[in-house]
C-alpha cells in the first residue's frame, strides 16, 4: 500500500512529498491552479495550507489530491508497476 508520510508545500504550487517506501521528491501542481475546486489556489497562501491525510493531500473539506496519483507522477511509474493486479486483469 502506498502511504504518504510527509508533505511540505513549496513555492510556485509545488509539493515535496515523502512516502513510507523511501520515495521522495517534488511534484508540480501549477497546471491545476484555477481549475474547478483548485480555484482556491489562486491565492497561493491557500496552497501553502497543504497537509497529509490518510489517502490524500488535503487543503480543506473540498480540495484534495489522491496520494497514489501523486506517487505515480513523482516516480513516473505506470499504474501496473505499482498495482501488479492491474496487469493480470488486462491479460484476462
N, C-alpha and C positions, 0 to 999 in steps of 0.2 A: 504494500500500500504506500502510495506517495504521501509523505507527511511534511508539510511546511513547518519549520521550527522558528524561523526569524524572517522579518521583513523590515526594511528600512526605506522610507520614501526619500528619493534624491531629487535634485532639481531637474527641470525640463521633462517632467512626467515619466521619470524612470524609477524603477524599484530595484533595490538589492534584495535578493532572496537567498535563503539557505534552507536546504532540505535535510531530512534525517539521514539520507544515504550519503551525505557529504557534498552533494552537488550545490554549488553556489554561483551567483553571478548576477548580472544586471539585465533587466528587460525594459524595453522602451514601450510605453503605452500612449505616447503622444498622438498616435493616429486615432485614438478613441475620443479625444477631447472634443466636447461639444456635441457628440452624437448621442441621442436618446438620453438615458439616465446619466450619461457621462457629461452632460451639460454642467453638472455640478463642478466639474474640474476647470471650468473657465476661470474660476478663482483658484489659482494654484495652491493657495493656503488650504483649501478643502482637500486637494490631492495629498497634501502632507499629513493628513489625518489617517492614512492607511494603517491597518493593523491586521495581524494574522488571526484567523479564526480556524475552526476545525478543518473545513474543506475549501476555504476561500480567503482571499484578501478582501477585507471589507472597509468601507468608508462610512456607511450608515445602513439603515434598515432596507434601503432600496438599491444601493450601489455596491456591487461586489464582483470579483473576478475569480473564477474557479482555479484552484491551485494546480490541477492537472494540466490545464491549458497553458498556464504559465511555465510549468515544468517542461512541457513539450517545446514551447518557444525557446526557453533557455538552453535546452540540450540539443535541439534540432532533431531529436529522435522522432520517428513515425510512431503513431499510437500502438502499432503491432509489436514494437520493441519493448514497450512499457507494459502492455497487456497482451501476452502471448496467446491468450484465448481468442483474441480477435483474428489472429492468423488462422487458427483452427476453424473458426466459424466461416471464414471466407473460402476455405478449401472444401467445406462440406457441401 
